[in-house]
Structures are given as C-alpha cells and as structure tokens.
Amino acid sequence: MKNSYYHIGGIFFGLMFAAVSTSIKAQIRTISGTVTSSGKPLQGVVISQEGSDQVTMTGANGTYRLEVSAENPILLFRHPDYAEEKFKLTHQTVVNISLEQKVKGIEEVIINAGYYKVRDKERTGSIASVSAKDIENQPVTNALSAMQGRMAGVSIVQNSGTAGGGFDVQIRGRNSLRTYSTSSFNANAPLYIIDGIPMPSGNEFRSGLASAVLPYSDTNPLNAINPDDIQSIEVLKDADATAIYGSRGANGVILITTKQGVKGKTQFSFSSSYGLGRIARLPKMMSTEDYIKMRKAAFANDGIQTIPITAYDLKTWDQNKYTDWQDYFIGNWCEQTGNHINVSGGNENTKFTLSGAHDEQTTVFPGNYRYKRNNAGLSVQHQSTDRRFSVNFSSYYTTQSNVLPPTDFYRIYTGIAPNAPDLYTPDGSINWENNTFTNPMAAASQTYKTDSKQLISNLTLEYKIVSGLTAKLNSGYTENTINEKRLYPKTFYNPSTNIGSERSAIRKGETNSTSWIVEPQLSYTKQIGKHSFNLLVGTTFQEQQATNQVLYASNFPSDELIENIGSAQSVVVSSTGSFVYHYQSVYGRFNYQLDKKYILNITARRDGSSRFGPANRYSNFGALGAAWIISNEKFLESLPWISFAKLRGSYGTAGSDLIGDYQYLDTYQSGLYPYDGVPSVNPVRLFNPNFGWERTKKFETALELSFFKNRINFTGAYYRNRSSSQLVGIPLPGTTGFTSIQANLDATVQNSGWEFTLESTHMKKDDWSWNTSLNLSAPRNKLIDFPNIQGSTYANTLAIGHSTVIRKLFHYTGIDPTTGVYQFEDVNKDGKLDINDRTVIKDIGVRWEAGITNNIQYKSWKLQFLIQLVNQLQNNSYSYAANLGLMGNLPIQFLDYWTPENPNATFQKPTTYANTTLANAALNFNNSDATVSNALYVRLRNISLQYDFPKETFKSMHMSVFFQGQNLWTWTKFKNLDPEFITAGFTPPLQVFSLGFNIKF
C-alpha cells in the first residue's frame, strides 16, 4: 500500500512538472472580439478555452476579453439559446463571431417544481410556465394579467379594472364550495410561493371598508411584485406536481422566481414607460327626450295620471338639459407610469442583483384617485470555490398606497337622470339643487385610503456532504402591514340639515401579519449503470401570526382634523382579533429512472394544521407519477421526424385547510350592549372538534410529442379531480341560536377536462424568426354527490350534475302582445309563479378557452401578440331591465319596450313599481333564463412591438423602444357589457396603450 502511495505521488508530481514546463513554454496572449446574432451584439455568451479553466462572458455590447495559452487553442462559445461554436486559433488576437439561434429541445429545458428541479423531458407531472420575456412585454402592474390566455387549464380573470384589485385564479376549476358568496374568503385560491416562501393565506379578516370599490375587498399577493423583477412563473397542476405540497396544493401551486445576478461585468439597466387606459366597451345611453318619454310612459302604465312632485326629473329639472353621466364618471382616461432600475453582476463564486421600481396608476373616475407602488429587491448568491457550499439570500420590500372613491362609479352613473342638475355650483361647492338632487359627489367625499408594507426574505443554505448527498436549509420570513381609512366628512350631508363636524367620522382598519418558515432537506442522487435514483426528504415548520383592529372615531372639531383620531370626542373599537396558525409537515420524494426510458416518481407528505381539532390535526397525502419516454425506444429509431415522445400519468391526493383559524372552537365576540352595566360577550361559533381535512383526489394522463427536430411540440392531457369532505357551514335550526356549524359536508365536486398545447417554430433564420404557441382548455365543473340536497338550504343554489356556479331560473316565454307584460312558464300548473317554477338550470362559466401567441422577429424589430378566445355562459345586460321606468338612465337597447304600436318589443312596458303586476313581472324577468346568454368573445389580449437600436447608434450601451397594448380589440355578440367579468357593477379590465424604452450598459 505504501508503495502504491509513492507510485501515485510520483505520477502526480510528474504531471505537475510537465504542466508547469508546458505553461512556461506556451505563449500567453489576450484574445478579444465581439459576439453577435443577426447583426446585433449578444450578451451572456460564455467564452472559454477548451481544456482550460479560463472563462469570460460577453457584456451588453457583446464584447469580451480572454487570456489563452497553447499554440493553437480552441475557443468555445456557448449560450443557452444559441448553437455552440468552436473556433481554432492560429495567430489571431481578435475573433468576431456570429451565433445562430437554435430550436431548444425539450430535453434542455429545466423546470422549477418547487422543492426540486427537473428536466422538462423527464417530468412526470403537469407543469406550465411563462418566462420573463412573456411577462415584461405587457403594460400591467400584476404579472397575472400577463399570464392570461397563455396556459392551458389556468383561468385568470381580473376582478376589477381599478388599480390594486384582485384576481379570480382557477387552476383546473373550483374544488371547494367555499367562495366569497358563501364564506369570508375564497377557498379555491392557489398557493403562491415567491422564491421558496409561501404567501400567508386563510385569515378570514376583512375590514369591509373597500367592498364597494374593490370586489370582496380582495387583493392579490402578486400586487406587491413588480413584473419586471420576475424571472419565471411555474404553475403546478396535477397530483404528481402538487402532492409534495400536501394540504396546500389542492388548488394548484404558483411558483414565482425573481431575477438573480449573472456572472460577468456589472450591468446597469433602466426602463421607463407611460401609458393611458380606458374602458373600451361602453353602451350608448338614452337621450333626454327618449328618457323623459320612457319615464312618463311608466307613470301612465301604472295608472298614475298626476306625476308626483318628487319625480324631479319630470317636474323640476330642465327638460332640455343633457349630460352624459357615463362619460363623466367612467369615460375618462387613466394614466400609468413605471420606472425600473436594476444593477447586477458577479464572478464565478458570487453573483448579485439590486433592483428598484416606482409605479403609479390613476383611475378612470373623476377626482384625484391614485395607486402608488415602490419596490426594492436584493439577491445575492455565493458558491465556494470547491462548489460544495452555496448560500442564496433574497429580500424584497414593497410599499403600496391607494386612494379610491368609496363606491365604484360604474354602479353610480346609471342611477342619475340625463337631465339631472350640475354636480357643482359656480363657486365649486356640491350642488343640492334646492334639496331635489341627491348628489353622488357628496357620497364620493367618503374617500377610501390604504397603505401597506410588505417584506419577503429568503435564506437558503446548501452543502454537498459527499458525492450525490446534499443537505439544504430553506428559510423565510414575511411581514405585512395594512392600514385602511374611510372618511365620513360633513360634506356628505346636505347643508340644509345643519350637520357639522360633530357628525364627521373616520373608520380605520389595521392588519399586521408575520410568518416564518424553516425547511431542512436532504437529497441523494445515485447512478448505477442504467438505473438512476433520486431521493428527497424534508420537513416544514411554519408559523403565521396576525392581528387586526377596526376603530370608529367621530365628533371632530373640524374636518381638517378628521384623520387625527386624537381630535375625536368619541372613539369606539368596532372589532379586534388575533390569530396564530401553526403548520408542520414531513415530506419525501423518490424518483427512479431505468435506461432513460421509464420513470417512476413517488411523493408523500404528512401535514399537521392548527386549524383542526386535536383528533384530526394530521393527515397524509401523496401521489404516484410515471412516464414512458417512447422516443428512446429502438422501434422509433426508424422515424427520425419524431424528435420526442412521452406518455405520462399520475394519481394522488392533496388537501385543504383554508377555513380560517379557530373554526373548531367555541368563540365569542364583544357585545354591542352591556348587561346591567357589565360589558357583554356573544357566542358566535359552536365547538366541533370532529371536522377534518378537505381532500382532493387527482388523476391525469397525457401524451407529449415533438416533431422535426423539436420545431413542433404537442401536449394533450385529460384530468379528473374529485374533492370531497367539503368544509362548509352546515345550516342549523334557528332554535339553536346559530345559523350554522362548521363541519365536513358529504358532498363531492368533480373537475374534469381536456387540455392541449401546440408550439411551432415556422422560421428561424439570420434576419427572421417566427414561432406560434396555442393552448386550448375544455373544463367541466360538476357537483356529482350531495346527500339530501333537496332538504338542505343549498337546494336553491346547487344541483347534482351541474356546475357549482349555477342559476335556477324561470323559463321566459315572451311578452303578452295584448298586455305588454312578461310571461313565464308555470311548470307545476298551480296558477302562480314561485320557487317551484324555477326549473331552468344555467351553468355560469367557461365551456372552453384558447390562447394563440405569435412571436415574430425581423432584424431589430420584435413583435409579439396574443389572441384569446373564450366560450362561456354569463349573466347579460338584460338584468338592467328591472330599472326600466325608474329614475336613472339606461342604454338605448332598452328603448325597445312594449307599446301598443310596438307589440313585439324585447322588453315589457316601463313601470315605476306602483303597479304590482308589472313590478312582479320585472323582478321575475331578472330571475329568468332571458338574463343568461352565451358570451363568446375573441380578444386581442396584448401586443408588444419593440425596436432594438443597432450597436453603432450607442457605442457603450444597448437601447430599445417599445409600444405595448392590453385588451386592444374585442369581438363579441355580447351586448353592452364587457364579456370578461365575474362581478357585476364594477369597472371591467381596461384597454391600455403604453410607450417606453429600455437602456442597458
């Protein structure tokens, strides 16, 4: 053994001596040059000498410098998006080279799956992704807007066009019966993870101060992230991909990875944009002449011959005056500006990026309403020289402020007559028109303000213990503070009431939440011949704390002091609360591959949540995924036009604890009234330790194909998810003193459907490139089991075999041409219309949706546009017909009402609701199948046109200018309303035009 050591040592020193001798003799020289593609400088190209550790990278201008040795060395030029080039040096000192873009094969794409990364070729689960290029090309403040229409199986709808609002995000449908309609929060929301840190969810507290301007007072975690700071977004959909997240993965997982530094010269980039937005689809409103004629007809139809004096629009106000209130309140242009700065760089061991951004957006409403956001981010990655230890740290800080009216003006303007008086008097004060006008600007003085601060920090440590064995620690901390105000100044009251600042008030809501998470992991990888093994085990410890408080202060000496609670004579604590949530789990993943053809993936997780009673606190989840890479079989070698083929499938379970905290306990709240001088408390919830986890069983099978050297890629998938043990409030008799008790409802919701994606590279040449991607989803949401549903309170809102979002309606048969009154089918022939006659069931929601994206590049010009197609059933504008005859203007379509001269009209004769027959018919019409129709639309969702200036224009920097548009064009037969909406009475998503520039040096 000793001789062996001597022998090895001799060889080692001999080799060292030879290497030193060679280096002395070799001529060391510096090679420089420029790397381009299609005539433009190419950044991020790694240049190295073959067989040497010398390496460098091109900067923003495409230039490089590299010291080489040996007489005729070979230079390697590598870039992930371009074909590798080799260049053999002779006596050159300057080497300029052009790289050609390559079609990236599926085997080269690395997908972020959360706790691990996997090659796209080898994944067994369903994971969709969008890159920074797709996100940064859109004039949006939330990256979810840029994701719309880009992913099969992922439905994203903006709740409102008002800045700072939320989104309805569904990944393969709604699994839970708990929505904002039935609960204080949406239990169908996905899990958001930003740089490995899950965003807090499940706290049911809402102050309610913004519910009339932001639907459900809802916001979204990604409002705090500037889209320009995002590197990629992955969406995990099936059991194989989500089961490792256990109880938090039932509704899918959205992974956000922010940008990190790249090695090389320190780079500075700055981008700025300015945009204008408006509501694109607004109906034409009635003229004053048509409106007055309709109003007078309503009184006549009700048998009222003498119009009352309180009908000011007919008796007092100018009959020739006309104001387009629609244009005044929601027909304005909003402005949005964005400025983003980034500094990044590093070397082989340490990389960093530092970013900052400021964004502002106004509203389409009249008034000084404005949303502001500031972002600051830091990311540092360090790796030891021996590549065994690495540390990643990132921190992201955001402040947001929003000033909004108390109510969305979209629901205001239709209640104002076109001949209503001016809103302001000549001296600028609110006009009450001698007490005949309820001026909406008085209510608008109840301004809503919110300020929030959010910190997201992550620290990841990783150490390679031995070959194949790695230890990792992921930890994170989040902090979120939200302060809300709603002002009630004296200007809200009519001066004739002589109410002053003693009635002025302010309502303040404050929420503070913190969360920390620690996740130690061990992973082991081993290759034995044709067998490949990968094992991952880990555990999670998480705690989330939240406190909230709502104060009501009134009786101020002056409205100037209304935001200073210390000046109020009365301060009342309306509500207060605190929540602590603990979450623990242990998880594992085992991945086995045989001969690069057959893949088996097993994931398991055991979760514990403090939201359940002690007997049901823990539960097990898991999944089995498998894949067969058919293209690696010998029998396909004779088909060279098939680049890749894979058949995969998965089955598993996930869960949900999105029920809020302390739901299983007896809970109490402070009473409004004391008893015998002693403060009282009221019970608000019954004790039930027996309810447990909501469970979702997921199944998927899919086929993936690539043709002609990956120029055409296709994926087809079928999925079926079944969610049972629904966590909802089960109704109780009124004699118990409670309306419901939290429990597991023995109901099952099924989501199934087909998903298809097709990607094609039509052209890729020096000057031209063109590729297209298409995705198509056909989802089906269905309630398949609900014991004794007819005897429950859900009988009017749910039906077996139908979607969980339905309307039970009367069947509308038309207008009686003689009486001019709506007619409906009396199903049970009992001579009256009641709930038993509402037998028509309409499933509200999407039937299928598709997105088509094109990317075209010609020399320095880049064009990208996305067309979205959606076929859905929605509530239509006929629901406004209930107001036909009341004070307030309507679209001109409602002029087609019944008269003796127009017996075949669309709408019945107007009424002021003084006629019982007409009033009941109008209300029944609102609850009939006439108010639901197909809302198919084709929309140019977004477009981006960019021009990159040639290198010669700006010697030391790269500059580009761009135009971006959102919701530019829509085709639909859906009248008067935007077809993309889920909340009636709120501003729809805006049409936006934006110009800007980018600078890098």
C-alpha positions, 0 to 999 in steps of 0.5 A, a space after each residue: 500500500 505504501 508503495 502504491 502511495 509513492 507510485 501515485 505521488 510520483 505520477 502526480 508530481 510528474 504531471 505537475 512538472 510537465 504542466 508547469 514546463 508546458 505553461 512556461 513554454 506556451 505563449 500567453 496572449 489576450 484574445 478579444 472580439 465581439 459576439 453577435 446574432 443577426 447583426 446585433 451584439 449578444 450578451 451572456 455568451 460564455 467564452 472559454 478555452 477548451 481544456 482550460 479553466 479560463 472563462 469570460 462572458 460577453 457584456 451588453 455590447 457583446 464584447 469580451 476579453 480572454 487570456 489563452 495559452 497553447 499554440 493553437 487553442 480552441 475557443 468555445 462559445 456557448 449560450 443557452 439559446 444559441 448553437 455552440 461554436 468552436 473556433 481554432 486559433 492560429 495567430 489571431 488576437 481578435 475573433 468576431 463571431 456570429 451565433 445562430 439561434 437554435 430550436 431548444 429541445 425539450 430535453 434542455 429545458 429545466 423546470 422549477 417544481 418547487 422543492 426540486 428541479 427537473 428536466 422538462 423531458 423527464 417530468 412526470 407531472 403537469 407543469 406550465 410556465 411563462 418566462 420573463 420575456 412573456 411577462 415584461 412585454 405587457 403594460 400591467 402592474 400584476 404579472 397575472 394579467 400577463 399570464 392570461 390566455 397563455 396556459 392551458 387549464 389556468 383561468 385568470 380573470 381580473 376582478 376589477 379594472 381599478 388599480 390594486 384589485 384582485 384576481 379570480 385564479 382557477 387552476 383546473 376549476 373550483 374544488 371547494 364550495 367555499 367562495 366569497 358568496 358563501 364564506 369570508 374568503 375564497 377557498 379555491 385560491 392557489 398557493 403562491 410561493 415567491 422564491 421558496 416562501 409561501 404567501 400567508 393565506 386563510 385569515 378570514 379578516 376583512 375590514 369591509 371598508 373597500 367592498 364597494 370599490 374593490 370586489 370582496 375587498 380582495 387583493 392579490 399577493 402578486 400586487 406587491 411584485 413588480 413584473 419586471 423583477 420576475 424571472 419565471 412563473 411555474 404553475 403546478 397542476 396535477 397530483 404528481 406536481 402538487 402532492 409534495 405540497 400536501 394540504 396546500 396544493 389542492 388548488 394548484 401551486 404558483 411558483 414565482 422566481 425573481 431575477 438573480 445576478 449573472 456572472 460577468 461585468 456589472 450591468 446597469 439597466 433602466 426602463 421607463 414607460 407611460 401609458 393611458 387606459 380606458 374602458 373600451 366597451 361602453 353602451 350608448 345611453 338614452 337621450 333626454 327626450 327618449 328618457 323623459 318619454 320612457 319615464 312618463 310612459 311608466 307613470 301612465 302604465 301604472 295608472 298614475 295620471 298626476 306625476 308626483 312632485 318628487 319625480 324631479 326629473 319630470 317636474 323640476 329639472 330642465 327638460 332640455 338639459 343633457 349630460 352624459 353621466 357615463 362619460 363623466 364618471 367612467 369615460 375618462 382616461 387613466 394614466 400609468 407610469 413605471 420606472 425600473 432600475 436594476 444593477 447586477 453582476 458577479 464572478 464565478 463564486 458570487 453573483 448579485 442583483 439590486 433592483 428598484 421600481 416606482 409605479 403609479 396608476 390613476 383611475 378612470 373616475 373623476 377626482 384625484 384617485 391614485 395607486 402608488 407602488 415602490 419596490 426594492 429587491 436584493 439577491 445575492 448568491 455565493 458558491 465556494 470555490 470547491 462548489 460544495 457550499 452555496 448560500 442564496 439570500 433574497 429580500 424584497 420590500 414593497 410599499 403600496 398606497 391607494 386612494 379610491 372613491 368609496 363606491 365604484 362609479 360604474 354602479 353610480 352613473 346609471 342611477 342619475 337622470 340625463 337631465 339631472 342638475 350640475 354636480 357643482 355650483 359656480 363657486 365649486 361647492 356640491 350642488 343640492 339643487 334646492 334639496 331635489 338632487 341627491 348628489 353622488 359627489 357628496 357620497 364620493 367625499 367618503 374617500 377610501 385610503 390604504 397603505 401597506 408594507 410588505 417584506 419577503 426574505 429568503 435564506 437558503 443554505 446548501 452543502 454537498 456532504 459527499 458525492 450525490 448527498 446534499 443537505 439544504 436549509 430553506 428559510 423565510 420570513 414575511 411581514 405585512 402591514 395594512 392600514 385602511 381609512 374611510 372618511 365620513 366628512 360633513 360634506 356628505 350631508 346636505 347643508 340644509 340639515 345643519 350637520 357639522 363636524 360633530 357628525 364627521 367620522 373616520 373608520 380605520 382598519 389595521 392588519 399586521 401579519 408575520 410568518 416564518 418558515 424553516 425547511 431542512 432537506 436532504 437529497 441523494 442522487 445515485 447512478 448505477 449503470 442504467 438505473 438512476 435514483 433520486 431521493 428527497 426528504 424534508 420537513 416544514 415548520 411554519 408559523 403565521 401570526 396576525 392581528 387586526 383592529 377596526 376603530 370608529 372615531 367621530 365628533 371632530 372639531 373640524 374636518 381638517 382634523 378628521 384623520 387625527 383620531 386624537 381630535 375625536 370626542 368619541 372613539 369606539 373599537 368596532 372589532 379586534 382579533 388575533 390569530 396564530 396558525 401553526 403548520 408542520 409537515 414531513 415530506 419525501 420524494 423518490 424518483 427512479 429512472 431505468 435506461 432513460 426510458 421509464 420513470 417512476 416518481 413517488 411523493 408523500 407528505 404528512 401535514 399537521 394544521 392548527 386549524 383542526 381539532 386535536 383528533 384530526 390535526 394530521 393527515 397524509 397525502 401523496 401521489 404516484 407519477 410515471 412516464 414512458 419516454 417512447 422516443 428512446 425506444 429502438 422501434 422509433 429509431 426508424 422515424 427520425 421526424 419524431 424528435 420526442 415522445 412521452 406518455 405520462 400519468 399520475 394519481 394522488 391526493 392533496 388537501 385543504 385547510 383554508 377555513 380560517 383559524 379557530 373554526 373548531 372552537 367555541 368563540 365569542 365576540 364583544 357585545 354591542 350592549 352591556 348587561 346591567 352595566 357589565 360589558 357583554 360577550 356573544 357566542 358566535 361559533 359552536 365547538 366541533 372538534 370532529 371536522 377534518 381535512 378537505 381532500 382532493 383526489 387527482 388523476 391525469 394522463 397525457 401524451 407529449 410529442 415533438 416533431 422535426 427536430 423539436 420545431 413542433 411540440 404537442 401536449 394533450 392531457 385529460 384530468 379528473 379531480 374529485 374533492 370531497 369532505 367539503 368544509 362548509 357551514 352546515 345550516 342549523 335550526 334557528 332554535 339553536 341560536 346559530 345559523 350554522 356549524 362548521 363541519 365536513 359536508 358529504 358532498 363531492 365536486 368533480 373537475 374534469 377536462 381536456 387540455 392541449 398545447 401546440 408550439 411551432 417554430 415556422 422560421 428561424 433564420 439570420 434576419 427572421 424568426 417566427 414561432 406560434 404557441 396555442 393552448 386550448 382548455 375544455 373544463 367541466 365543473 360538476 357537483 356529482 354527490 350531495 346527500 339530501 340536497 333537496 332538504 338542505 338550504 343549498 337546494 336553491 343554489 346547487 344541483 347534482 350534475 351541474 356546475 357549482 356556479 349555477 342559476 335556477 331560473 324561470 323559463 321566459 316565454 315572451 311578452 303578452 302582445 295584448 298586455 305588454 307584460 312578461 310571461 313565464 312558464 308555470 311548470 307545476 300548473 298551480 296558477 302562480 309563479 314561485 320557487 317551484 317554477 324555477 326549473 331552468 338550470 344555467 351553468 355560469 362559466 367557461 365551456 372552453 378557452 384558447 390562447 394563440 401567441 405569435 412571436 415574430 422577429 425581423 432584424 431589430 424589430 420584435 413583435 409579439 401578440 396574443 389572441 384569446 378566445 373564450 366560450 362561456 355562459 354569463 349573466 347579460 345586460 338584460 338584468 338592467 331591465 328591472 330599472 326600466 321606468 325608474 329614475 336613472 338612465 339606461 342604454 338605448 337597447 332598452 328603448 325597445 319596450 312594449 307599446 301598443 304600436 310596438 307589440 313585439 318589443 324585447 322588453 315589457 312596458 316601463 313601470 315605476 313599481 306602483 303597479 304590482 303586476 308589472 313590478 312582479 313581472 320585472 323582478 321575475 324577468 331578472 330571475 329568468 333564463 332571458 338574463 343568461 346568454 352565451 358570451 363568446 368573445 375573441 380578444 386581442 389580449 396584448 401586443 408588444 412591438 419593440 425596436 432594438 437600436 443597432 450597436 453603432 447608434 450607442 457605442 457603450 450601451 444597448 437601447 430599445 423602444 417599445 409600444 405595448 397594448 392590453 385588451 386592444 380589440 374585442 369581438 363579441 355578440 355580447 351586448 353592452 357589457 364587457 364579456 370578461 367579468 365575474 362581478 357585476 357593477 364594477 369597472 371591467 379590465 381596461 384597454 391600455 396603450 403604453 410607450 417606453 424604452 429600455 437602456 442597458 450598459 
